[in-house]
Amino acid sequence: MRWMYHIGRYMRLLAKSFRKPEKFSVFKDLLVTELESIGLQSVG
């Protein structure tokens, strides 16, 4: 039954990961920064 405990913890982690961010403006700024860094790193 211990495996059910770990599956439950994993489900809670997924739910926490995909919920709406509290401050969308901060999320947007970080997202743009990350996308820029990924794009620039792929160029050179």
N, CA, C and O atoms as CSV, one atom per row, in Angstrom:
chain,resi,resn,atom,element,x,y,z
A,1,MET,N,N,0.816,-1.210,0.000
A,1,MET,CA,C,0.000,0.000,0.000
A,1,MET,C,C,0.857,1.270,0.000
A,1,MET,O,O,0.344,2.369,-0.214
A,2,ARG,N,N,2.149,1.116,0.238
A,2,ARG,CA,C,3.013,2.295,0.254
A,2,ARG,C,C,3.095,2.941,-1.132
A,2,ARG,O,O,3.272,4.154,-1.246
A,3,TRP,N,N,2.968,2.134,-2.175
A,3,TRP,CA,C,3.028,2.686,-3.529
A,3,TRP,C,C,1.868,3.638,-3.784
A,3,TRP,O,O,2.010,4.586,-4.556
A,4,MET,N,N,0.719,3.404,-3.148
A,4,MET,CA,C,-0.419,4.318,-3.304
A,4,MET,C,C,-0.104,5.673,-2.679
A,4,MET,O,O,-0.519,6.711,-3.196
A,5,TYR,N,N,0.617,5.664,-1.589
A,5,TYR,CA,C,1.035,6.907,-0.936
A,5,TYR,C,C,1.901,7.727,-1.888
A,5,TYR,O,O,1.708,8.935,-2.026
A,6,HIS,N,N,2.850,7.071,-2.539
A,6,HIS,CA,C,3.746,7.779,-3.449
A,6,HIS,C,C,3.008,8.260,-4.699
A,6,HIS,O,O,3.307,9.340,-5.207
A,7,ILE,N,N,2.070,7.497,-5.191
A,7,ILE,CA,C,1.266,7.942,-6.337
A,7,ILE,C,C,0.457,9.177,-5.955
A,7,ILE,O,O,0.341,10.109,-6.751
A,8,GLY,N,N,-0.099,9.194,-4.756
A,8,GLY,CA,C,-0.845,10.359,-4.288
A,8,GLY,C,C,0.032,11.590,-4.172
A,8,GLY,O,O,-0.379,12.688,-4.547
A,9,ARG,N,N,1.232,11.413,-3.657
A,9,ARG,CA,C,2.163,12.550,-3.556
A,9,ARG,C,C,2.537,13.067,-4.938
A,9,ARG,O,O,2.653,14.275,-5.142
A,10,TYR,N,N,2.725,12.156,-5.885
A,10,TYR,CA,C,3.061,12.546,-7.247
A,10,TYR,C,C,1.908,13.319,-7.888
A,10,TYR,O,O,2.140,14.305,-8.589
A,11,MET,N,N,0.687,12.889,-7.658
A,11,MET,CA,C,-0.485,13.586,-8.202
A,11,MET,C,C,-0.599,14.993,-7.621
A,11,MET,O,O,-0.937,15.938,-8.334
A,12,ARG,N,N,-0.316,15.130,-6.329
A,12,ARG,CA,C,-0.350,16.468,-5.721
A,12,ARG,C,C,0.734,17.363,-6.305
A,12,ARG,O,O,0.508,18.556,-6.510
A,13,LEU,N,N,1.911,16.800,-6.576
A,13,LEU,CA,C,2.985,17.569,-7.194
A,13,LEU,C,C,2.574,18.050,-8.581
A,13,LEU,O,O,2.811,19.206,-8.932
A,14,LEU,N,N,1.960,17.174,-9.370
A,14,LEU,CA,C,1.505,17.570,-10.703
A,14,LEU,C,C,0.437,18.654,-10.630
A,14,LEU,O,O,0.466,19.605,-11.411
A,15,ALA,N,N,-0.493,18.521,-9.709
A,15,ALA,CA,C,-1.551,19.524,-9.569
A,15,ALA,C,C,-0.962,20.873,-9.184
A,15,ALA,O,O,-1.404,21.910,-9.679
A,16,LYS,N,N,0.027,20.866,-8.308
A,16,LYS,CA,C,0.659,22.114,-7.889
A,16,LYS,C,C,1.443,22.741,-9.037
A,16,LYS,O,O,1.520,23.965,-9.141
A,17,SER,N,N,2.027,21.908,-9.901
A,17,SER,CA,C,2.844,22.404,-11.007
A,17,SER,C,C,2.016,23.071,-12.097
A,17,SER,O,O,2.476,24.019,-12.734
A,18,PHE,N,N,0.801,22.585,-12.315
A,18,PHE,CA,C,0.003,23.070,-13.435
A,18,PHE,C,C,-1.085,24.056,-13.043
A,18,PHE,O,O,-1.930,24.384,-13.876
A,19,ARG,N,N,-1.096,24.539,-11.809
A,19,ARG,CA,C,-2.121,25.509,-11.441
A,19,ARG,C,C,-1.729,26.904,-11.920
A,19,ARG,O,O,-0.580,27.144,-12.292
A,20,LYS,N,N,-2.681,27.803,-11.906
A,20,LYS,CA,C,-2.481,29.167,-12.387
A,20,LYS,C,C,-1.509,29.913,-11.467
A,20,LYS,O,O,-1.643,29.835,-10.245
A,21,PRO,N,N,-0.532,30.636,-12.030
A,21,PRO,CA,C,0.408,31.377,-11.187
A,21,PRO,C,C,-0.296,32.501,-10.427
A,21,PRO,O,O,-1.278,33.066,-10.909
A,22,GLU,N,N,0.214,32.820,-9.234
A,22,GLU,CA,C,-0.412,33.849,-8.411
A,22,GLU,C,C,-0.215,35.240,-9.002
A,22,GLU,O,O,-1.156,36.032,-9.051
A,23,LYS,N,N,0.988,35.539,-9.444
A,23,LYS,CA,C,1.269,36.842,-10.047
A,23,LYS,C,C,1.622,36.620,-11.512
A,23,LYS,O,O,2.739,36.216,-11.836
A,24,PHE,N,N,0.674,36.882,-12.383
A,24,PHE,CA,C,0.874,36.595,-13.800
A,24,PHE,C,C,1.944,37.489,-14.405
A,24,PHE,O,O,2.655,37.058,-15.313
A,25,SER,N,N,2.081,38.732,-13.925
A,25,SER,CA,C,3.082,39.634,-14.497
A,25,SER,C,C,4.497,39.107,-14.257
A,25,SER,O,O,5.347,39.184,-15.143
A,26,VAL,N,N,4.747,38.576,-13.071
A,26,VAL,CA,C,6.060,37.998,-12.776
A,26,VAL,C,C,6.283,36.758,-13.630
A,26,VAL,O,O,7.373,36.556,-14.166
A,27,PHE,N,N,5.257,35.935,-13.756
A,27,PHE,CA,C,5.347,34.729,-14.582
A,27,PHE,C,C,5.652,35.089,-16.028
A,27,PHE,O,O,6.480,34.441,-16.669
A,28,LYS,N,N,4.989,36.120,-16.546
A,28,LYS,CA,C,5.187,36.530,-17.933
A,28,LYS,C,C,6.617,37.011,-18.156
A,28,LYS,O,O,7.244,36.655,-19.153
A,29,ASP,N,N,7.133,37.818,-17.234
A,29,ASP,CA,C,8.502,38.316,-17.369
A,29,ASP,C,C,9.521,37.176,-17.343
A,29,ASP,O,O,10.462,37.164,-18.136
A,30,LEU,N,N,9.335,36.232,-16.443
A,30,LEU,CA,C,10.252,35.095,-16.366
A,30,LEU,C,C,10.151,34.213,-17.606
A,30,LEU,O,O,11.159,33.696,-18.088
A,31,LEU,N,N,8.948,34.043,-18.116
A,31,LEU,CA,C,8.759,33.232,-19.315
A,31,LEU,C,C,9.463,33.858,-20.512
A,31,LEU,O,O,10.135,33.162,-21.273
A,32,VAL,N,N,9.313,35.162,-20.681
A,32,VAL,CA,C,9.962,35.856,-21.796
A,32,VAL,C,C,11.480,35.756,-21.663
A,32,VAL,O,O,12.177,35.526,-22.652
A,33,THR,N,N,11.991,35.927,-20.452
A,33,THR,CA,C,13.434,35.822,-20.225
A,33,THR,C,C,13.947,34.428,-20.569
A,33,THR,O,O,14.984,34.289,-21.218
A,34,GLU,N,N,13.230,33.406,-20.140
A,34,GLU,CA,C,13.648,32.033,-20.427
A,34,GLU,C,C,13.583,31.730,-21.922
A,34,GLU,O,O,14.480,31.083,-22.463
A,35,LEU,N,N,12.532,32.190,-22.586
A,35,LEU,CA,C,12.418,31.938,-24.027
A,35,LEU,C,C,13.529,32.641,-24.802
A,35,LEU,O,O,14.060,32.087,-25.765
A,36,GLU,N,N,13.884,33.859,-24.386
A,36,GLU,CA,C,14.980,34.573,-25.037
A,36,GLU,C,C,16.299,33.840,-24.844
A,36,GLU,O,O,17.079,33.703,-25.786
A,37,SER,N,N,16.550,33.369,-23.625
A,37,SER,CA,C,17.820,32.678,-23.375
A,37,SER,C,C,17.893,31.365,-24.152
A,37,SER,O,O,18.961,31.003,-24.647
A,38,ILE,N,N,16.789,30.657,-24.266
A,38,ILE,CA,C,16.776,29.412,-25.045
A,38,ILE,C,C,17.033,29.716,-26.518
A,38,ILE,O,O,17.786,29.001,-27.179
A,39,GLY,N,N,16.419,30.760,-27.025
A,39,GLY,CA,C,16.596,31.119,-28.429
A,39,GLY,C,C,18.004,31.573,-28.738
A,39,GLY,O,O,18.556,31.210,-29.776
A,40,LEU,N,N,18.598,32.362,-27.854
A,40,LEU,CA,C,19.956,32.847,-28.087
A,40,LEU,C,C,20.986,31.736,-27.930
A,40,LEU,O,O,22.003,31.739,-28.622
A,41,GLN,N,N,20.741,30.797,-27.042
A,41,GLN,CA,C,21.680,29.693,-26.863
A,41,GLN,C,C,21.657,28.751,-28.063
A,41,GLN,O,O,22.671,28.130,-28.380
A,42,SER,N,N,20.528,28.640,-28.720
A,42,SER,CA,C,20.454,27.744,-29.871
A,42,SER,C,C,21.173,28.336,-31.085
A,42,SER,O,O,21.613,27.599,-31.968
A,43,VAL,N,N,21.293,29.673,-31.130
A,43,VAL,CA,C,21.965,30.320,-32.254
A,43,VAL,C,C,23.483,30.182,-32.125
A,43,VAL,O,O,24.172,29.899,-33.106
A,44,GLY,N,N,23.992,30.382,-30.926
A,44,GLY,CA,C,25.443,30.274,-30.839
A,44,GLY,C,C,25.914,30.508,-29.494
A,44,GLY,O,O,27.118,30.455,-29.244
